[in-house]
């Protein structure tokens, strides 16, 4: 995998067969078909991804999910006579509005944003120093910010429901990206949609579908400024 690197003169020992087993188990054991709330599944899914092979699988999940989401958006935008730029989805979504459906729930089979993706974010964000040593953090960060962009742009322009699971994923993407960037000697510039969101100060109402009511508010731009500019 192109994300894996050596540690100094000692090469990291990875087991591709083990990684495929972990990815298969992650897809089969968890998700909408499994018992329990999404939030309750995430810790168990993250625990499955222990060790260096688990870290590599977390990166694979984020890579496959981001690629799948982009493919879905590209197909939708082409049908609307528009063009998708995965570096910044905001202009596309602003032009398309609610005609563009969120791609987060049309991802590759077995990868749900609030379960497998949330677990992958938990893993890489919870082990940032190891993540930077073992993985190439540049594509990893790009995928994380891409998922964050799709999530927030959908709320803002596509009238996508802001629920507890989605808000939790967005918060964790911000904090995990912050932790990883903090371990890098030369972190990359923040992507354009992140900088655009930082200039905003709008709060979103967060709904808990289980009780059918708003349970709080969250200001994405404020949290981005507090975390990523600290």
Secondary structure per residue as TSV (DSSP state, phi and psi in degrees):
chain	resnum	aa	ss	phi	psi
A	1	X	-	360.0	141.7
A	2	X	T	-74.8	-7.7
A	3	X	T	-84.6	-15.7
A	4	X	B	-89.0	140.3
A	5	X	-	-135.3	165.6
A	6	X	-	-84.3	157.5
A	7	X	B	-101.2	97.1
A	8	X	T	62.8	-130.8
A	9	X	T	-85.0	-14.0
A	10	X	B	-95.0	122.3
A	11	X	-	-77.8	142.3
A	12	X	-	-73.1	131.8
A	13	X	-	-86.4	113.1
A	14	X	-	-115.4	153.4
A	15	X	-	-122.5	96.4
A	16	X	H	-59.1	-34.5
A	17	X	H	-65.7	-43.5
A	18	X	H	-62.3	-38.3
A	19	X	H	-64.3	-40.6
A	20	X	H	-65.8	-36.4
A	21	X	H	-64.9	-43.1
A	22	X	H	-64.0	-42.9
A	23	X	H	-65.0	-40.7
A	24	X	H	-64.5	-43.6
A	25	X	H	-65.5	-38.2
A	26	X	H	-61.6	-40.4
A	27	X	H	-69.5	-41.3
A	28	X	H	-80.4	-36.4
A	29	X	H	-82.3	-26.2
A	30	X	S	-123.7	158.9
A	31	X	S	127.9	-170.8
A	32	X	T	-60.1	-25.5
A	33	X	T	-79.5	-14.0
A	34	X	S	-89.8	153.4
A	35	X	S	-70.9	153.1
A	36	X	S	96.4	155.7
A	37	X	-	-66.6	156.6
A	38	X	H	-56.0	-46.1
A	39	X	H	-60.5	-29.7
A	40	X	H	-79.7	-24.2
A	41	X	H	-79.4	-29.1
A	42	X	H	-59.2	-47.2
A	43	X	H	-60.0	-39.8
A	44	X	H	-67.2	-39.5
A	45	X	H	-65.7	-39.1
A	46	X	H	-67.0	-37.3
A	47	X	H	-62.8	-34.2
A	48	X	H	-59.7	-31.6
A	49	X	T	-92.4	51.1
A	50	X	-	-83.5	160.5
A	51	X	H	76.6	177.9
A	52	X	H	-67.6	-36.0
A	53	X	H	-65.7	-36.7
A	54	X	H	-64.7	-38.1
A	55	X	H	-64.0	-41.4
A	56	X	H	-64.3	-38.5
A	57	X	H	-66.0	-38.6
A	58	X	H	-58.9	-42.3
A	59	X	H	-65.0	-38.4
A	60	X	H	-63.5	-42.2
A	61	X	H	-58.6	-47.7
A	62	X	H	-64.9	-39.2
A	63	X	H	-64.0	-50.8
A	64	X	H	-65.1	-38.5
A	65	X	H	-66.6	-45.9
A	66	X	H	-63.4	-41.7
A	67	X	H	-63.5	-42.4
A	68	X	H	-65.2	-39.9
A	69	X	H	-64.8	-41.5
A	70	X	H	-63.2	-43.2
A	71	X	H	-59.6	-39.5
A	72	X	H	-66.2	-44.8
A	73	X	H	-65.2	-40.9
A	74	X	H	-61.0	-40.9
A	75	X	H	-66.8	-42.6
A	76	X	H	-64.1	-45.1
A	77	X	H	-66.4	-36.6
A	78	X	H	-62.7	-39.4
A	79	X	H	-65.8	-25.7
A	80	X	T	-92.9	0.9
A	81	X	T	75.5	23.9
A	82	X	-	-117.6	172.9
A	83	X	-	-121.9	135.7
A	84	X	-	-97.1	131.9
A	85	X	-	-119.6	109.5
A	86	X	T	-70.2	-10.3
A	87	X	T	-76.2	-18.9
A	88	X	-	-162.7	101.6
A	89	X	-	-84.5	-11.2
A	90	X	H	-60.8	-46.7
A	91	X	H	-61.5	-40.6
A	92	X	H	-61.7	-48.4
A	93	X	H	-69.3	-32.4
A	94	X	H	-64.9	-37.5
A	95	X	H	-74.8	-37.2
A	96	X	H	-85.2	-30.0
A	97	X	G	60.5	-141.3
A	98	X	G	-75.4	-1.7
A	99	X	G	-68.4	-24.0
A	100	X	S	-91.4	120.9
A	101	X	-	-89.6	146.3
A	102	X	-	-60.1	129.7
A	103	X	G	-84.9	-3.1
A	104	X	G	-67.0	-21.0
A	105	X	G	-109.1	14.1
A	106	X	S	-124.5	31.2
A	107	X	-	-78.6	175.9
A	108	X	S	-52.8	148.2
A	109	X	T	-52.5	133.3
A	110	X	T	84.9	5.4
A	111	X	-	-120.3	103.7
A	112	X	-	-103.0	137.4
A	113	X	I	-60.4	-33.2
A	114	X	I	-92.7	1.4
A	115	X	I	-124.4	-79.6
A	116	X	I	-63.8	-43.7
A	117	X	I	-66.8	-43.6
A	118	X	H	-60.1	-39.7
A	119	X	H	-66.0	-41.4
A	120	X	H	-61.9	-41.1
A	121	X	H	-64.1	-40.5
A	122	X	H	-59.5	-41.9
A	123	X	H	-67.5	-53.0
A	124	X	H	-70.2	-35.1
A	125	X	H	-73.3	-27.9
A	126	X	H	-82.0	-12.8
A	127	X	T	-132.5	57.8
A	128	X	H	-64.6	-39.0
A	129	X	H	-64.8	-43.7
A	130	X	H	-67.5	-37.6
A	131	X	H	-58.7	-45.5
A	132	X	H	-69.9	-33.3
A	133	X	H	-72.8	-38.0
A	134	X	H	-96.1	-34.6
A	135	X	B	-108.5	161.2
A	136	X	-	-81.3	110.4
A	137	X	H	-73.0	-17.1
A	138	X	H	-65.9	-54.5
A	139	X	H	-66.3	-31.8
A	140	X	H	-61.6	-47.8
A	141	X	H	-63.0	-40.0
A	142	X	H	-60.1	-42.3
A	143	X	H	-67.1	-40.3
A	144	X	H	-65.0	-44.8
A	145	X	H	-68.0	-31.1
A	146	X	H	-65.7	-44.4
A	147	X	H	-64.5	-39.2
A	148	X	H	-62.5	-42.9
A	149	X	H	-61.2	-46.8
A	150	X	H	-61.9	-38.4
A	151	X	H	-65.6	-52.4
A	152	X	H	-73.2	-39.1
A	153	X	H	-63.3	-35.8
A	154	X	H	-63.2	-40.0
A	155	X	H	-62.8	-46.3
A	156	X	H	-74.0	-43.1
A	157	X	H	-111.9	-22.8
A	158	X	S	-103.8	4.3
A	159	X	-	56.7	33.9
A	160	X	-	-74.6	137.9
A	161	X	-	-61.3	131.6
A	162	X	-	-92.9	97.1
A	163	X	B	-104.6	174.4
A	164	X	H	-60.1	-43.0
A	165	X	H	-65.2	-41.3
A	166	X	H	-66.6	-43.0
A	167	X	H	-64.3	-39.2
A	168	X	H	-63.8	-42.9
A	169	X	H	-59.7	-46.1
A	170	X	H	-62.1	-44.1
A	171	X	H	-59.4	-45.5
A	172	X	H	-69.5	-32.0
A	173	X	H	-62.5	-42.6
A	174	X	H	-64.8	-47.3
A	175	X	H	-69.5	-37.2
A	176	X	H	-67.5	-43.4
A	177	X	H	-62.0	-38.9
A	178	X	H	-61.7	-44.6
A	179	X	H	-64.2	-41.8
A	180	X	H	-67.7	-45.2
A	181	X	H	-60.7	-33.3
A	182	X	H	-67.1	-21.3
A	183	X	T	-91.7	-4.5
A	184	X	-	-93.8	138.9
A	185	X	T	-72.5	-28.4
A	186	X	T	-141.3	76.3
A	187	X	-	-64.5	149.7
A	188	X	-	-72.5	161.8
A	189	X	-	-60.0	149.6
A	190	X	-	-67.7	140.6
A	191	X	-	-66.0	158.1
A	192	X	H	-56.3	-45.4
A	193	X	H	-65.3	-30.4
A	194	X	H	-68.0	-43.7
A	195	X	H	-63.6	-38.1
A	196	X	H	-64.7	-41.9
A	197	X	H	-65.9	-34.0
A	198	X	H	-62.6	-27.6
A	199	X	T	-81.1	-5.2
A	200	X	-	-100.4	158.6
A	201	X	-	-135.7	36.6
A	202	X	-	-92.2	137.6
A	203	X	-	-99.0	150.2
A	204	X	E	-114.7	144.9
A	205	X	E	-80.1	131.7
A	206	X	E	-105.0	121.8
A	207	X	E	-99.3	138.6
A	208	X	E	-102.1	105.1
A	209	X	T	-60.7	-24.8
A	210	X	T	-64.2	-29.6
A	211	X	T	-117.1	1.0
A	212	X	T	54.9	44.1
A	213	X	E	-152.5	160.9
A	214	X	E	-74.8	129.6
A	215	X	E	-112.6	0.7
A	216	X	E	169.5	-179.9
A	217	X	E	-128.0	153.3
A	218	X	E	-143.1	138.2
A	219	X	-	-109.7	98.4
A	220	X	H	-59.9	-45.5
A	221	X	H	-60.4	-41.5
A	222	X	H	-62.1	-45.6
A	223	X	H	-66.5	-37.8
A	224	X	H	-60.9	-44.4
A	225	X	H	-63.1	-44.9
A	226	X	H	-66.1	-33.6
A	227	X	H	-89.2	-56.4
A	228	X	H	-78.6	-18.7
A	229	X	T	-105.2	4.5
A	230	X	-	-70.5	360.0
